[in-house]
Amino acid sequence: MQALVKDIRAWIASWNEDPKPFVWAKTAEEILDALFSYCRRITASGH
């Protein structure tokens, strides 16, 4: 657990030195369409 906390803190420190803004690559409609398609596939999978 301590190793995980150490790694997370190191990642945060590194990220804060050179942060990059999050940029949406798709429109909300494209994301929702993909989500709907995925939900339809897993619902019809018979599991």
C-alpha positions as protocol buffer text, in pm:
chain_id: "A"
residue {
  index: 1
  type: MET
  ca { x: 0 y: 0 z: 0 }
}
residue {
  index: 2
  type: GLN
  ca { x: 283 y: 240 z: 83 }
}
residue {
  index: 3
  type: ALA
  ca { x: 442 y: 177 z: -257 }
}
residue {
  index: 4
  type: LEU
  ca { x: 114 y: 263 z: -429 }
}
residue {
  index: 5
  type: VAL
  ca { x: 78 y: 587 z: -232 }
}
residue {
  index: 6
  type: LYS
  ca { x: 440 y: 675 z: -312 }
}
residue {
  index: 7
  type: ASP
  ca { x: 384 y: 609 z: -684 }
}
residue {
  index: 8
  type: ILE
  ca { x: 64 y: 814 z: -691 }
}
residue {
  index: 9
  type: ARG
  ca { x: 232 y: 1106 z: -518 }
}
residue {
  index: 10
  type: ALA
  ca { x: 524 y: 1088 z: -762 }
}
residue {
  index: 11
  type: TRP
  ca { x: 282 y: 1090 z: -1056 }
}
residue {
  index: 12
  type: ILE
  ca { x: 98 y: 1392 z: -912 }
}
residue {
  index: 13
  type: ALA
  ca { x: 423 y: 1582 z: -860 }
}
residue {
  index: 14
  type: SER
  ca { x: 533 y: 1503 z: -1215 }
}
residue {
  index: 15
  type: TRP
  ca { x: 195 y: 1598 z: -1361 }
}
residue {
  index: 16
  type: ASN
  ca { x: 188 y: 1928 z: -1171 }
}
residue {
  index: 17
  type: GLU
  ca { x: 525 y: 2024 z: -1319 }
}
residue {
  index: 18
  type: ASP
  ca { x: 391 y: 2002 z: -1676 }
}
residue {
  index: 19
  type: PRO
  ca { x: 10 y: 1982 z: -1670 }
}
residue {
  index: 20
  type: LYS
  ca { x: -182 y: 1934 z: -1992 }
}
residue {
  index: 21
  type: PRO
  ca { x: -546 y: 2035 z: -2033 }
}
residue {
  index: 22
  type: PHE
  ca { x: -800 y: 1767 z: -2107 }
}
residue {
  index: 23
  type: VAL
  ca { x: -931 y: 1803 z: -2462 }
}
residue {
  index: 24
  type: TRP
  ca { x: -1253 y: 1635 z: -2572 }
}
residue {
  index: 25
  type: ALA
  ca { x: -1188 y: 1440 z: -2891 }
}
residue {
  index: 26
  type: LYS
  ca { x: -1554 y: 1365 z: -2960 }
}
residue {
  index: 27
  type: THR
  ca { x: -1881 y: 1547 z: -2933 }
}
residue {
  index: 28
  type: ALA
  ca { x: -2129 y: 1465 z: -2658 }
}
residue {
  index: 29
  type: GLU
  ca { x: -2353 y: 1306 z: -2922 }
}
residue {
  index: 30
  type: GLU
  ca { x: -2073 y: 1076 z: -3042 }
}
residue {
  index: 31
  type: ILE
  ca { x: -1996 y: 969 z: -2685 }
}
residue {
  index: 32
  type: LEU
  ca { x: -2362 y: 902 z: -2605 }
}
residue {
  index: 33
  type: ASP
  ca { x: -2409 y: 709 z: -2930 }
}
residue {
  index: 34
  type: ALA
  ca { x: -2110 y: 487 z: -2847 }
}
residue {
  index: 35
  type: LEU
  ca { x: -2239 y: 434 z: -2493 }
}
residue {
  index: 36
  type: PHE
  ca { x: -2586 y: 344 z: -2621 }
}
residue {
  index: 37
  type: SER
  ca { x: -2436 y: 98 z: -2869 }
}
residue {
  index: 38
  type: TYR
  ca { x: -2224 y: -62 z: -2596 }
}
residue {
  index: 39
  type: CYS
  ca { x: -2519 y: -92 z: -2358 }
}
residue {
  index: 40
  type: ARG
  ca { x: -2730 y: -250 z: -2630 }
}
residue {
  index: 41
  type: ARG
  ca { x: -2453 y: -506 z: -2704 }
}
residue {
  index: 42
  type: ILE
  ca { x: -2403 y: -610 z: -2343 }
}
residue {
  index: 43
  type: THR
  ca { x: -2777 y: -628 z: -2274 }
}
residue {
  index: 44
  type: ALA
  ca { x: -2831 y: -857 z: -2572 }
}
residue {
  index: 45
  type: SER
  ca { x: -2533 y: -1079 z: -2489 }
}
residue {
  index: 46
  type: GLY
  ca { x: -2743 y: -1329 z: -2296 }
}
residue {
  index: 47
  type: HIS
  ca { x: -2519 y: -1329 z: -1990 }
}
